[in-house]
């Protein structure tokens, strides 16, 4: 029985996508503590613009945004071929495993360190490896809570918008429903995480939350457009892997149209 399940191409495809989705989500959370300058990446000076009365704004972004746009592409692919229930399943799985990972990070930060390890990088300018370890893995609880709630809310909105557009476009124009749903869900994601983590958790003003939200969304909006060709590429690879007829059957089942298969 297990052998036959593992030979089933849609099953193998779903398992592979789920593993990649969860791995990306966990990596994004782990690297999210680093803030990088998008302008400096391209050799440009910081923008230093003003928005909602907040001055000296630049495209300083968490490294987590390097992977989150890809997560929404994966969400749309799962939505297209496996349906909303599958998206909810991989979303809950990701949140559960991220939560488990942060529990283990907390345990690792609080076990007694070996003294030789604490001082092992002193010659390299790191006086305490314990403090360095804590600074990498010790994200604030409000940030963790905000990112997890924003992730779930934006995922469900992505599913809803995707299927609303699909009902209007049918099997055509996957780029429209994928990009459109991502643009809406990424806006919600940007606002919710900042509201919970920094408005509630750190007392930011509304103007600061909105200004930083717009800066983040400009990046995410741009990435959603840039990644649009990737959706068509992945769709083509999936259809080559499972076959055109089976791919069509999967899409109909994803929309709850099993009787039309």
N, C-alpha and C positions, 0 to 999 in steps of 0.2 A: 504493500500500500504506500509506504513512505517512498519507496523507489519510484513508483509511478508518479507520485506528486512531484518529486524532484525532477522528473523528466518532462513535466508539463511546462511548456514555454512561457505562458502567461504567469504561472506561479514563480518560475525562476526570475522572470523579468521584475515582478513585484518585489521579491525578496532583495534583488540587487538594488533596485531603486530605493527601497526602504533603508537598506544599509548605508547607501551613499547619502541619503537625506539626513539620517540621524548623525552620521559622522560629520557632515558639514555643519549642522546645527551646533553640535558639541564643540567643534573647532572654533566656530564663530564666537561662542560664549567665552572660550578660553583665551582667545587673542583679542577680545574686545577691550581689555584694559589698556591697550596701547592706542594712543591718539597720533595720527599722522597728518601731515600737511599735503593736501592734494596739489596745491600750487607748486610746492617744492619738488614733488614727484616729476612734474613737467618742467622744472627749472624756472618757474615763475615766482615773482614776488607775491607775498600775501595780498589778498584783495582789499582788506580793510574797508568794507562798506558798512553802511548803516541801515538797519531795518527795524521797524517798530520802536524807534528811539534807542535801539541798542547799537552802539558804535564798535568799530574795530572788529567786525565779523569777518572771518575767513573760512575757507573750506578745510577746517580741522575736523577730521572724522575718525571715529573708532574703527579699528581694523576689522571689526565684525562686519562692516558694510561691504567688505571685499567678497563675502560669501552669501550674505542674506539675499541679494537679488537672484542668485542662482537657486536658492531654496524655493523662491516663488515660481521660477521656471519649472522646477521639478514638480511642484504642487499642481501646476496647470497640466503637465503631462500625465500625472496620476489621475487628475480629474477627467481628462479626455478619455483615457483608456480603462480606468477602474471605477470612477465615480466618486461622489461625495463621501460615502462611507469609508472608502479606502483612504481618502485624504484625512478624515478624522482619525482613522486608526494610526496612520504614520505620525500625525501631529501629537496624539496622546502618547505614542511610544517615545517620540523625541523628548517631550516634556518630562516624562517619567525618568528617562535615562539621564537627562541633563540634571534633574533634581537629585538623582542618585549620585551623579558625579560630584556635585557641589557638596553633598554630605561627606563624601570620601575626601574631598579637598579639605573640608573643615577638620576631619579627623587627622589627616596628614599634617596639617598646620599645627595641631595641638599635641601631637605625640612628642615626647622629650627628644630633642636632637642630640646626636653625638657631637661632643665638643670639637673634635678634630674637623668634622664637616663644617661646623659653624665658621671656623677660622680658615678653611681650606683655600679661599680665594682672596685673602687679605692682600697678598702681593699683587693681585690684579685690580686692586682698588675697591673690592667689595668687603667691607668690614664684618658683615654678618650674613652668611648664606641663609640663615633662618628668616631674617628680615626681608631678604630678597625673595625668598620663596613665598612668604606671606603677601608681599606686595604684588606678586604675579597672580596668585590664586585666591587672594582674600578680597574679592569684590564685595561691595556693600550689599546688604540684604535688600534694600530698596531697588537697587539696580537689577539684581537677580529677579526679584518679584516682578518688576516692571517689564523686563525683557521677556519673561515667560508668559505673562498675561497678554502683552502686546503681540507676541508670536501667535498665540491661540486665537485671539480676536481677529487679527489680520488674516489668518489662514481661513477662518470661516467666512469672512467677507469675500475673500478671493474666490472661494467655492461658489458663493451665492452669485456674485457678479459674472463669473465665468459661465455659469449655467443660464443665467438670464440672457446673456449675449448669444449663447449657443442655441437657445430656443428660437432666436430671430435669424441666425445665420445658417442653422443646420450643420452639416458636416464640413462646410466650407469655411474659409477665413479663420483658421485656428490662430493665426497671428493676431487677429483683432481681439478675440476673446481672451487670449493669453496676455497680451500686452495691456488691454483695457482693464482686466481684473487686477493685474499687478500694479498698475498705476493707482487704482483706488485703494487697494489693500496696503500698499507701501505708505500712502499718506496717513492712513489710520495707524499703522505700525509706528511711524515716526512720532506721531503725536502722543499715543498712549504710553510708550516707554518713557518719553520725556516728562509727561504729566505725573506718572507714578513715581519714577525714580528721582526726579529733580524738583517738581512743583510740590508734591506731597512730602517726599523724603528729604529734600534739602532746602525747601522754602524759596525756590526761584520765583521771580515775578512772572506774570503772564506774558509780558512783552519779551522777556528772555526766552521763555519756553517756545513762544510762537516764532521768534527770530531763528533760534537754533533748529526748530522743526523745519522751517522753510529751507534753510541751508542743507540739512540732511536730505530733504525731499528732492531738491534740485539734482543732487547726485543720484538718488535712487531713480528718479524720473529718467535721467539721461541713460543710466545703466539698463533700465527696462527697454528703452528703444534700441540700444546697442545690442542687447541680447536677443532681440526678436528673431534674427536669422537662425540662432541656435535652436529655437523651438522647431522650426521647419526641418532642420538637420536631424534632430533627435527623432522627430516623427517619422522621417524617412528611414532611419536606422531601425526603428521599432517595426515598421511595416515590412522591411526586408527580413527581419529576424523571425517574426511570427507568421508572416504571409498576409497578403492583402485581404483575403476572405476572413481570416480569423481576426485581423485588426478591425475590420468593419463590424464584426459581431461583438467585439469587446466594446467598441464605441457605443453601439446601440444599447448594450447591457448597462453601460455606465450612465446612460440617460434614462434607464428604467423602461426601455422599449424592447424587452425580451420577446414579446409576441411578434415583433417585426423581424426577428432574426431568422 
